[in-house]
Amino acid sequence: MAVLCLIGEDGTMVERWEITGQPMSVGRDETAEVIVNDGTLSRRHFLIWREGERFLLKDLGSQNGTWVDGKLAQGAVLRHNDCILAGRTLFLFSEHPRAAGFSAKGQPPTHDTAFLPAALATEKAAHKLAGSA
């Protein structure tokens, strides 16, 4: 499964869209599948689609360009955790491949690993140790 996440100014995920088998256009116009209210985005700014096992991005002739991991891109093969900048809007592409040898049917959902900030992890460990002493 792959998703496109809209990243807010504070670095948090604001919205996310699953990338399915159909091409997904991103822009500020109502004809785009992903509509973002950013005046620096073109009406239809870029397109993402799946081709085999890869996900591809194509700039749709936008005025301000589409940047993938800091490089201006007319087209790009997307990789897990690629940052996409279009206008003033930042997106994150995320891909979670299925485990080898398992079928999607009946497979339990996968879970992401959460990392605790070091200070919080240390505090939790201290509480746990204090409770067992």
C-alpha positions as CSV (number, residue, x, y, z in Angstrom):
1,M,0.0,0.0,0.0
2,A,1.2,3.5,-0.8
3,V,-0.1,6.8,0.5
4,L,0.5,10.5,-0.2
5,C,0.5,12.6,3.0
6,L,-0.1,16.4,3.2
7,I,2.4,17.8,5.7
8,G,1.4,20.9,7.7
9,E,3.6,23.9,8.5
10,D,4.3,22.4,12.0
11,G,5.5,19.1,10.4
12,T,2.4,17.1,11.3
13,M,0.4,15.0,8.8
14,V,-2.8,17.0,7.9
15,E,-4.4,14.7,5.4
16,R,-3.6,11.4,3.6
17,W,-4.7,9.7,0.4
18,E,-4.2,6.1,-0.5
19,I,-2.7,5.6,-4.0
20,T,-4.8,3.0,-5.7
21,G,-4.5,1.4,-9.2
22,Q,-5.9,4.6,-10.8
23,P,-3.7,7.6,-11.6
24,M,-4.1,10.4,-9.0
25,S,-3.8,14.0,-9.9
26,V,-2.9,16.7,-7.4
27,G,-3.7,20.4,-7.8
28,R,-6.0,23.2,-6.6
29,D,-8.8,22.6,-9.2
30,E,-11.9,20.6,-8.5
31,T,-11.0,18.2,-11.4
32,A,-8.0,16.9,-9.4
33,E,-8.4,13.8,-7.3
34,V,-6.4,15.5,-4.5
35,I,-7.5,19.1,-4.1
36,V,-5.2,21.4,-2.0
37,N,-6.0,25.1,-1.3
38,D,-2.7,26.6,-2.3
39,G,-2.6,29.5,-4.8
40,T,0.9,28.5,-5.9
41,L,-0.3,25.1,-7.1
42,S,-1.3,24.7,-10.6
43,R,-4.9,23.6,-11.3
44,R,-3.6,20.1,-12.0
45,H,0.0,20.2,-10.8
46,F,1.3,16.6,-10.8
47,L,0.2,13.0,-11.3
48,I,1.1,9.8,-9.4
49,W,0.4,6.3,-10.6
50,R,1.4,2.8,-10.1
51,E,3.3,0.9,-12.8
52,G,4.0,-2.7,-11.8
53,E,5.8,-2.5,-8.4
54,R,6.8,1.1,-8.9
55,F,5.1,4.4,-8.2
56,L,5.8,7.2,-10.7
57,L,5.3,11.0,-10.5
58,K,4.9,13.3,-13.5
59,D,4.8,17.1,-13.4
60,L,1.8,18.3,-15.5
61,G,3.5,21.4,-16.9
62,S,3.1,23.3,-13.6
63,Q,4.2,26.9,-13.4
64,N,6.2,26.5,-10.2
65,G,7.5,23.0,-10.8
66,T,7.4,19.8,-8.7
67,W,10.4,19.0,-6.5
68,V,11.2,15.5,-5.3
69,D,13.7,15.3,-2.5
70,G,15.1,18.7,-3.3
71,K,15.4,18.1,-7.1
72,L,13.3,19.7,-9.8
73,A,11.5,16.7,-11.4
74,Q,9.6,16.5,-14.7
75,G,9.2,12.8,-13.8
76,A,10.5,10.6,-11.1
77,V,10.3,7.1,-9.6
78,L,9.1,7.5,-6.1
79,R,10.7,5.8,-3.1
80,H,9.5,5.4,0.4
81,N,9.7,8.7,2.4
82,D,10.3,10.9,-0.7
83,C,9.3,14.5,0.0
84,I,7.4,16.2,-2.8
85,L,7.2,20.0,-2.9
86,A,4.6,21.6,-5.2
87,G,4.0,25.3,-4.9
88,R,4.2,25.9,-1.1
89,T,2.7,22.6,-0.3
90,L,4.8,19.7,1.1
91,F,3.8,16.1,0.7
92,L,5.4,12.8,1.9
93,F,5.2,9.7,-0.2
94,S,5.1,6.5,1.9
95,E,5.1,2.9,0.7
96,H,4.6,-0.2,2.8
97,P,5.3,-3.2,0.7
98,R,3.5,-6.5,1.6
99,A,5.6,-9.1,3.3
100,A,7.0,-11.7,1.0
101,G,5.3,-15.0,1.1
102,F,2.0,-13.7,2.4
103,S,-1.1,-13.0,0.5
104,A,-3.1,-9.8,1.1
105,K,-6.3,-11.8,1.6
106,G,-6.7,-12.6,5.3
107,Q,-3.4,-11.0,6.2
108,P,-3.6,-9.0,9.5
109,P,-3.0,-5.3,9.1
110,T,0.6,-4.1,9.5
111,H,1.5,-1.7,12.2
112,D,4.1,1.1,12.0
113,T,6.8,1.3,14.6
114,A,6.5,4.4,16.8
115,F,9.7,6.0,18.2
116,L,9.5,7.8,21.5
117,P,11.7,10.9,22.1
118,A,14.7,9.9,24.2
119,A,13.5,12.0,27.2
120,L,10.1,10.4,27.2
121,A,11.5,6.9,26.7
122,T,14.0,7.4,29.7
123,E,11.1,8.7,31.8
124,K,8.9,5.7,31.0
125,A,11.9,3.3,31.7
126,A,12.5,5.0,35.1
127,H,8.8,4.6,36.1
128,K,8.9,1.0,35.1
129,L,12.1,0.3,37.1
130,A,10.7,2.2,40.2
131,G,7.5,0.1,40.0
132,S,9.4,-3.2,40.0
133,A,11.8,-2.3,42.8
